[in-house]
């Protein structure tokens, strides 16, 4: 019987690869992409039984060209780059790792809030250029305490954000398609509000919803106009949620104060992108989940699901996105 082959389709650093190999369970063979080239992915999937994409697109043709593929195990929770219908047609199970990176992403979210409020890039850059501007920064910087933080979506990450904000003396409000249990709201110190109230009352609005056709450019000129001109927008979810042209216009016209962005419509964005060159915008390279000391947690989750599948055992219901007959 051939050894099951797991293909990690998104390139990782050498030290990360070594750690993944160390954590791998016995009885599996691992291969790693060296580039983002589609040709390499096609070659890997010609042999692979399990695919682990992170930022890699798994479109219809790629899935249907993988004759031995049994399961796509997403690194993370975003499935917007996986053709789920093609997976169903091919009989390929699709699973995610819910909650595995919620803590790091939540920390990054709060970091962006603080970095934007305190104009951290400007403070750092000016000092390294020989400028001493504490007086100017005093007129541009604000504290987090006393602010109303709005969370659009209230899944694992948003709840961890609410938890981490409890020591900052803020008012947390949220909106999601389904209101959570009141006991959970009490535990998170978060108050449910309707969609319009969230946009109108938030001093800081943080996005925690998936990218779907329904949420594409949800944050457009109309929705931005409903926010306070002093408000800050934070996005550690998906870049496609924001109409970047509308955001840029709102920032330039003073209809929105600032933004903290970890994700973009096109990744990586071009170096000339205006949002990368504004003092009131803090940007990071889709790195919110990327902390080394959480690697064992997320990789362990990935390998547990693959082992369960290989053994013919059911996957956790929360992890299962597309079920093949063995998983139903």
N, C-alpha and C positions, 0 to 999 in steps of 0.2 A: 504494500500500500504506500503510495507516494506521500511524502511529508507535506502537510498543508503549507501554502506559501502566502505570506502577508506582504502586501506592497504598500509602503508608505509613499504616497504620491507627491507630497509637498516637501521640498528640500528643507533639511534642518542642518544646524551646525554640527561639526564633528563631535563635540562634547555631548550634544543632545543625542546624537545617534548612539554613542557609546553607552549612554545611560538607558536608552530604550532597549538596546541589546542586552544589557545587564538585567533589566526587569522582565525580559521576555520569558514566558513559560516554556518548559521543555516540549519538544515534539513539533515545533513550528520552525519554518525557515523565513527569514526576514530579508527583504530587499528595499533599497532606498533610492528615490529619485535624486539625481544630481542637478537637474535643471527643471525649469518649468515647461520644457518643450513637449508639445503634444506627441511628437514621434516617440519620445522616450516613454511616455505614459502608455501609448499603444503597445509598445514592446513589453512593458512590465505586465500589463493586463492580459496579454496573450497567454501568460502562464499562471497568473495570480488566482487564488481562491478567495482571498479577502483583500479589500482595498481600504486604505485609511487616508482619506483626503482631509486637508485642513482648509487651505485657501484655493485648492485645485477645483476647476470646473469638471463635473462628471456629467457631460451632456449625453444625449441619446446615442449618438454614434459611438462614443467611447464605451458606453455600457454594453451596447449590442455587439461590439467587437471583442468582448471579453468572454470567451467560450467557457471558461472554468470558474467564472466569478460566482460565488455563492452569497456574499454579503458585502455591503458597503458600511463600514463602521466610521462614522464621522468623528473627527477630532474636534469636539465642541458640540454646539447645538444648532448652528445655522445650517439649514438645508436648502437655502435659496440657490445654491450652485449645483444641486443634484437634480437630475431629471427623474422625478419619482414615478411618473407614468412609464417611462422606459424601464425602470427597475421592476415595476409590477409585471410588465409584459415579458421581461427576461427571467422572471422568477427569482429576483435578487432581493434579499432582505436588506432593509436600510435601518440603521440604528444610530442613536446619538448618545452623548455623555452628559445628561442633564445634571446641573449642579456642580460638576467637577471643577469648573473654573469660576464659579460664582464669586468666591472670595476675592481672588486677584482682580477680577474685572470691577468689582465693587470698590476696592481700594483705589484703583486707577480712576474711577469715576469721581470719587471724593477728591483725589489729587488734582484732577482737572478743575474742579470747582475752586479749590484753593489757589491753584496756579493762575487761573483767570482773574479771580478777585484781587490777587496781590500782584498782578502783572509780572509774574516771575521771569518770563523770557526777557522782557525789557530791562528789569533790574539786573539780571545776570549779564546781558549783552553790554549794557551801558558801562557797567563796572569793569568788564574786561577790556573795554575800549578807552579806559582812563577817565571816565566821567563819574561824578559823585552827585547823584540826583535825588537824595532823600526828600527834599522839599517838593520836587515835582511829583514824586511817587505818592506823596501824601494826598495829593489832589485826585489821583487816579485809582487808588486802592481802597478796598472795602473789606469789612470782616464778614465771615460766614454767619456768626451769631446773629440771631434776630430775623434771619431771612426765612421766607417760605420756599421750601424745595418741593417741586412737583415731579412726580415720577409717572411717566406715561408707560403703562404696563406694570404688572406687579408679580412677576415670576421670581425665580430663584435669585437672579442678580439684583433686581430692584429691592427685594426684601433684605438682601445683605447690605445694600446701600443704606436703606432705612436704619438698619441695625448699627452701622458704623457712624451714622449721623447723630446718634442719640447723645453723644457727649458734646455736641456743638451748639446746643441751645437753639435749634431751628424748629420750625413748624413743618412737618412732612405731610403732604397731601398726595393722593394718587388717583389715577383712573385706569381701569382695565375693562375688557369686555365683560368679565364676570367679577362681581365683587367677592372678595374673599371672606372667610368666616370672621365674624366680629372679634372672636378671641385672638385670631392672628393679627388683626388690626391693632388690638390693644397691645399685644406683644411687640409689634413693630413700631408702636407710637405713630401710626399713620392713619389719616382720615380719608375716607372715600369721598370723592367729589365727581360731578359730571364733567364731561369733556371740555365744555366751554369755560367752566369755572377753573379747571386746571390751568388752562392757557391764560386766563385773565388774572389769576391770583399769584402765579408762580414768579418769584424773583429769580429762581434758577429752575429751568425745566430740563430734566434728564430723560433721554429716550431709552426704553427697554422693551421694544417690541420687535418682532421679526420682520424681515423684508419679504413681502408678498405683493402680488399685483394690486391688492387693495390698499397697501400702505406705501406704495411707490410715490415719492414726492408728497407724502402726507403733510410735511412741513413746507408749505408753499407760501407765496406772498399773502394769501388770504389768512392762513393760520398765523403767520408771523405778525400780521396786523392786529391780531387779537391779544398779543402779548404786551407787557409793559415796555416802554422804550428803554427802561433801565434794566431789563431782564437779561439773563444769560442763558444760552442754549448749550447743552452738553450732549454729545453723542458718542457712546461707546457700543452702539448696537450695529447698525448697518448704514453705510453712506447713502444708499438708495432712498432712505427715508426722507432725505432733505433735498429740496430743489436748491442747489448751490448758487445758481444765478440769483434767485430770490433772496437767499441768505446774504450774499455779498452786497446786494442793493440795500437791504435793510441795515446792514452794518455801516455802509458808506453814508447813508442818509440819516443815521442816528435813530432809526426806528427800533433798533435792538442794540444793546450795549456791547455785548461780547459773546464769544463762543469758545468752547473747548471741544476739539474734534479728534477722535481716534480712528474714524472711518470716513471714506470718501466714495463718491459715485464711481470714480475710476481709480483703481489702485494698481501701482502707485500713481498719485497725481503728478502731473508735470511740475518740474521745479519752478516754472513760471506762474503757477496757479496763484491768483491774487490772495486767496485765503491763507497761503503759507507765508505771506509777507505783511501781515497786519499786526500791530502791537496789541490789539484787543482780542486776538485769536491765538489760542494755544493749540498746537497740533502735535500728534504722536502717530507713528506709523502702524496703525492697527495692531498695537502691542499690548492691549489691556490684559489679555489672558496670559501673556508670555512671561511667566516667572519660573525660574529654574527649580525652586524648592516646591513647586506644585506639580512637577513633572511626574513623580511617582503616583500621585493621585489620579491624574487624567489618563496616563498610560496604563495604570493598573485597571482603570475602568474599561478602557478599550480592550485589553487582553482578557478581562473577565467575560465580557460579552462574546468575544470570539471563541473562548473556551466553551462557554455554554452552548453556543451554536454548534460547534464541532461535536459536542457530546450529545446533541439532539435534545437539549434541555431548553425550556422557554426562557426568553429574555425578560427582564423587568418591563412591565407594561409602559412605564414612563420613558423607557429607552427606545421602544419599538415605533418606527415611523411607517415602514412598509413591511408587512408580514407575508412571508411565503407559507405554504401549507404546514410546514413543520413548526412554525411559530404561532399559528392561529389557535 
